[in-house]
Amino acid sequence: LLLALYAQHKVKSTFDTFSRKNAQSGITGAEAARQILDTRGAGSVEIERVSGRLSDHYDPRKKKLRLSEGVYGSRSLAALGVAAHEAGHALQHKSGYVPLHLRNLIYPVASFGSTLAFPLFFIGFIFSSNGPSLLMDIGILLFAGAVLFSVLTLPVEFNASRRALTLLQSGNFLNQNELMGARKVLSAAALTYVASTAMAIMQLLRLLILRDRT
């Protein structure tokens, strides 16, 4: 929990810091993403402006890259880093990047499991009398799917960040010094996924320990 809180603080403070520093290229996040997609054969992907702070994401089902208001029209180092990262996800989708494909496949199970796992487990826990109940085991299996989704998210996010930094440099969107700022923003964002995965694994271990004690 402490790691997750620190990660959230880190990503917000780092994003704020580099949101105040504009790139010399003068290009916006949306323009950078558009150029990256067009030059890498993903010109069919649409780019949309969405509300919210750090709500940027790529939707593989609709092939739409959605950028938040603080990224879409901003010329900051943070905006370019985030926009290129999301464009990296679109390129992963186009190239059939295996971890992304696997994560998309188990998403329905993970979403369903994260919602029902704990209620099922604790109902089974409360009414168990002679050892672990079937409901407890179902809850654990459902939550294990959510944990697997979280684990698969790590290589997907790390790869998208590596792609982003390479694209920003090769496209001359950022110079070498500016690239360090974008790297710090993406590294801070990656920490949130590490923290989320760590919490998920610890929760799964907690369920397994409770099961063994019944």
Solvent accessible surface area in square Angstrom, and as a share of the most:
residue,aa,sasa,rsa
1,L,140,0.69
2,L,149,0.74
3,L,75,0.37
4,A,20,0.15
5,L,106,0.53
6,Y,114,0.43
7,A,1,0.00
8,Q,91,0.41
9,H,119,0.53
10,K,79,0.34
11,V,15,0.09
12,K,97,0.41
13,S,42,0.27
14,T,14,0.08
15,F,12,0.05
16,D,53,0.28
17,T,51,0.30
18,F,23,0.10
19,S,40,0.26
20,R,180,0.66
21,K,101,0.43
22,N,105,0.54
23,A,7,0.05
24,Q,155,0.69
25,S,58,0.38
26,G,32,0.31
27,I,19,0.10
28,T,12,0.07
29,G,0,0.00
30,A,13,0.10
31,E,82,0.37
32,A,0,0.00
33,A,0,0.00
34,R,71,0.26
35,Q,87,0.38
36,I,4,0.02
37,L,0,0.00
38,D,76,0.39
39,T,108,0.63
40,R,121,0.44
41,G,53,0.51
42,A,5,0.04
43,G,42,0.40
44,S,89,0.58
45,V,7,0.04
46,E,94,0.42
47,I,31,0.16
48,E,56,0.25
49,R,133,0.49
50,V,34,0.19
51,S,85,0.55
52,G,44,0.43
53,R,131,0.48
54,L,60,0.30
55,S,40,0.26
56,D,19,0.10
57,H,77,0.34
58,Y,22,0.08
59,D,11,0.06
60,P,34,0.22
61,R,202,0.74
62,K,131,0.55
63,K,103,0.44
64,K,46,0.19
65,L,0,0.00
66,R,37,0.14
67,L,0,0.00
68,S,2,0.01
69,E,102,0.46
70,G,44,0.42
71,V,0,0.00
72,Y,57,0.22
73,G,36,0.35
74,S,29,0.19
75,R,112,0.41
76,S,1,0.00
77,L,10,0.05
78,A,0,0.00
79,A,0,0.00
80,L,0,0.00
81,G,0,0.00
82,V,16,0.09
83,A,0,0.00
84,A,0,0.00
85,H,17,0.08
86,E,14,0.06
87,A,0,0.00
88,G,0,0.00
89,H,12,0.05
90,A,2,0.01
91,L,15,0.08
92,Q,0,0.00
93,H,60,0.27
94,K,117,0.50
95,S,77,0.50
96,G,47,0.46
97,Y,47,0.18
98,V,95,0.55
99,P,29,0.18
100,L,8,0.04
101,H,102,0.46
102,L,76,0.38
103,R,41,0.15
104,N,52,0.26
105,L,107,0.53
106,I,36,0.18
107,Y,111,0.42
108,P,85,0.53
109,V,83,0.47
110,A,6,0.05
111,S,47,0.31
112,F,115,0.48
113,G,0,0.00
114,S,60,0.39
115,T,94,0.54
116,L,64,0.32
117,A,0,0.00
118,F,51,0.21
119,P,66,0.41
120,L,41,0.20
121,F,0,0.00
122,F,62,0.26
123,I,81,0.41
124,G,2,0.02
125,F,72,0.30
126,I,125,0.63
127,F,160,0.67
128,S,28,0.18
129,S,101,0.65
130,N,147,0.75
131,G,22,0.22
132,P,53,0.34
133,S,31,0.20
134,L,133,0.66
135,L,67,0.33
136,M,0,0.00
137,D,43,0.22
138,I,62,0.32
139,G,0,0.00
140,I,17,0.08
141,L,129,0.64
142,L,28,0.14
143,F,17,0.07
144,A,35,0.27
145,G,13,0.13
146,A,16,0.12
147,V,11,0.07
148,L,90,0.45
149,F,49,0.20
150,S,16,0.10
151,V,59,0.34
152,L,29,0.15
153,T,11,0.06
154,L,35,0.17
155,P,51,0.32
156,V,0,0.00
157,E,10,0.05
158,F,73,0.30
159,N,23,0.12
160,A,0,0.00
161,S,15,0.09
162,R,146,0.53
163,R,64,0.23
164,A,0,0.00
165,L,24,0.12
166,T,85,0.49
167,L,13,0.06
168,L,0,0.00
169,Q,86,0.38
170,S,68,0.44
171,G,37,0.35
172,N,124,0.63
173,F,15,0.06
174,L,8,0.04
175,N,60,0.31
176,Q,107,0.48
177,N,127,0.65
178,E,19,0.08
179,L,4,0.02
180,M,95,0.42
181,G,3,0.03
182,A,0,0.00
183,R,88,0.32
184,K,108,0.46
185,V,3,0.02
186,L,7,0.04
187,S,65,0.42
188,A,4,0.03
189,A,29,0.22
190,A,14,0.11
191,L,46,0.23
192,T,25,0.15
193,Y,78,0.30
194,V,56,0.32
195,A,1,0.01
196,S,60,0.38
197,T,7,0.04
198,A,38,0.29
199,M,69,0.31
200,A,17,0.13
201,I,71,0.36
202,M,126,0.56
203,Q,60,0.27
204,L,31,0.15
205,L,83,0.41
206,R,119,0.44
207,L,0,0.00
208,L,69,0.34
209,I,89,0.45
210,L,36,0.18
211,R,73,0.27
212,D,108,0.56
213,R,188,0.69
214,T,54,0.32
